[in-house]
Amino acid sequence: MTTVTIEVADIEATKRRTKGAFHGEAQGCFITFPSYEDLWATLTGNRWGILKVMTGAGPLGVRELARRVGRDVKGVHTDAQALVACGVLDKTDDGKLVFPYYEVRMEIVLKAA
């Protein structure tokens, strides 16, 4: 089972992880945002609902996804396209949506200013 960690990290942390991967160090799967503002702007409540339904579900068409989340097709299509555009969701060759993970972890760190 594949787990993805959704996090906020600066470019230097991302470069370190990439360098480690090139040296054969296992890194795991990450979806990284440059700021918490970008994370929350991208993963809105409706879009988080899409990820919840798609986790472990395999490829889904937009209509089936809309049925599962209980929303209209147009709204789900708009949200799904936004998630595809930023690399959170993938598309298959036949146009279905894929979120290839069975577990999602959120890493949120707040530090004193």
ABEGO torsion letter per residue (X at the ends): XBBBBBBBBBAAAAAAAAAAAAAGBBAEBBBBBABAAAAAAABBAAAAAAAAAABGAEBBBAAAAAAAAGBBAAAAAAAAAAAAAAGABBBBAAGBBBBABABBBBBBBBBBX
